[in-house]
C-alpha cells in the first residue's frame, strides 16, 4: 500500500503549486503560537500578531488562486473565468435538460413529500432527509451574511443575478446529484459512498477518458473539496459565528480564541467523540430555525408592504443600469453570481455527496429532489433577506455595518428582539454547516488518503484546528480563501458534469416517459 | 504439494473474487465448519446523513451483513461455516480474527491493480500479509 506519508506529500505539493506557501499555512499556527508572549499579559496583541501572520500566508495562496480563477479571458468583457464556467454551465444544463427546473418542479415536491418512498430501496435516508441534510450545509451564513455582502459590493441589482443563478443552478444541482446516484457505491452493510470524485473517476472512464485523466479530475475535485471544508464550510462559519457572539456580548479580550476553542470542542464531540445525539438534535432544530427566520422576514415585509414595489423597482433598475460605484453591469453580475453560488453551492458538487445517500433505485428521482435546494436556499431565503436589507434601508446606512451585522441591523429596525434570535440562528447554522462540511471534506480526504483510522483522525484534528483559526482570524484573506476553494470545486465538477450530461439525459428521458405513463408505484 | 489446514479464515467483501476464495477454502478443508468467514465494516462517521437523520446504526449494519453472509455461505453449501462481522481497518481486523480463532491459513483474493490504480487503491491483502499470524494464500486476479 502506498504509505500515507506519500499521499500527504502529494496533497501538500498540489497546494504548493496553487499557492507557494501552503506548507507554511498548515504549519504556521502551531510554531507561532509557541512564540506568543502571554507573560506580558496582552492576549489581544499576541492574537493579533498570530492572525496577521496567518492572514499574510493566506494572502499568498489567495493571490495565486485568484490569478487563475478570476482571470478574464475576454478583456473587453471583464468576467472572471470561474463565473463564466458557472454561468455557462448552469445555462447549458438548463437548456440541455429542457428546463427541468420548471417542468419538474411539481414532481420534485411530490417526491420530497414521500409519495414514492419505498423503504426497501437501497440507501441510508429518505428523499426528504437527503434534502434536509444538503440544506443544513447550504442554508446558513451565505443566506444571512452573504446576501448583505452581495448588496454591499454589488448593489441591490445583485439580487436579480442571485435569483437567476438560483433558478438556473437548480438544473446544475440536478445533473450532479443524479450522477452521484448513478455512480455511488452501496456497501454490503447498506452504507453509501458517492459524490463527484467517484462519478468523475468512473464516469469519465466510461466516456473513453484514460484512467489517469479521470483520476486527475477526481483528485482535483477532492483537493478543492478538502480546501472548501476548511474554508467556507469551516473558517468562514467560525468567523461569522464569533462575530455574532461579539455583537451580542461585546469585544472581550481573548473572546475569539475562547469561542473558537469552544466551537472546536462542540464539533469535536460529534466528529471525534462520536456523540451523535448532539448532531441529531442540531439537524432537527435547523428546519425550525429556518422557519423562524423566514417567518420574521415575512412579518417585516408585511409591515413594510408599501415599500416592496419601490424596492423591487430599485432592484430591477440597478440590475440593468447599475451604478459605477458597484463596478458597473459586470461588477453587479459577478458579485450576484459569486454570492449565490457560495450560498447554494449549485455546480460546486458538495451537496451531491449528501444526496448520494438517498434511499432509491432511481437516480433521476433524487436529482429532482436536489433541484429544490437552490430554490429554497437562494430564490426563497436569500431573496427574502435581500428584501429586508433593502426595505429597512440597511444597505445604504453606514452604521448598519457589514455582512451579518448589516442583516442584524436590518431585522432589528422592525423587530427589536430579533438580533438575539438571529445570533442563536447564526450559531446553529454555523454549527450544522461545519458538521455537514466535515463529512464532505472527510469523504474527499478518504478518496485521497484512504479509510484507515490514522488517515481519518488526521483530517478530523486538522478540521478542528481550522475552526479555531477561523474564529481568531477575522480577516479579509481568510474569507476570500473560503470563497476561492468552494468556487474552485466547480472547475472539475462542471466540466466533468457537461461531459457526462448525455448519460443523465438518457436516464431522464426514460424516467420522464415512465412518470408520464404512470408506471411508478405510489407509496403514500 | 497439497495445502492442508484445519482452521481457514476467508475475508469476504462480497465480490466475485471473495466467492472464489470460499471455493478454494472448501477444497482445502475437510469440513465446511473449518471455514471462518469474516466481513469487516468501516467505522460509521457520526456526522454522516445516515446516522444523523436516518436509522443507520452498527446494530442495523451488522444484522444486514450477517444475513448476507449466511446467504453467501448457503449458496456455497457451507452453512456450517463460522461467520463474523467486525468494525475497523479491514487488513488489521482480518489478522486479529485469525489470531483469535488460532487460524492456520488465511485465503484472500488480491485485486491485482497496477500503476496508478495500485498507487491509490492500496491493498487489503498486503496489510493482511504484514500482520497475519499464520500462512496467507493470496489468490491472483484471473486475468
Interface residues (C-beta under 8 A of the other chain):
Chain A: X1 X2 X124 X125 X126 X129 X130 X132 X133 X187 X188 X189 X190 X191 X192 X211 X212 X215 X270 X271 X273 X274 X275 X276 X279 X280 X283 X354 X357 X359 X435 X436 X438 X439 X442 X448 X450 X451 X452 X453 X456
Chain B: X13 X14 X39 X41 X42 X43 X44 X45 X46 X47 X48 X49 X50 X51 X52 X53 X54 X56 X60 X61 X62 X64 X65 X68 X88 X89 X115 X116 X117 X119 X120 X122 X123 X126 X127
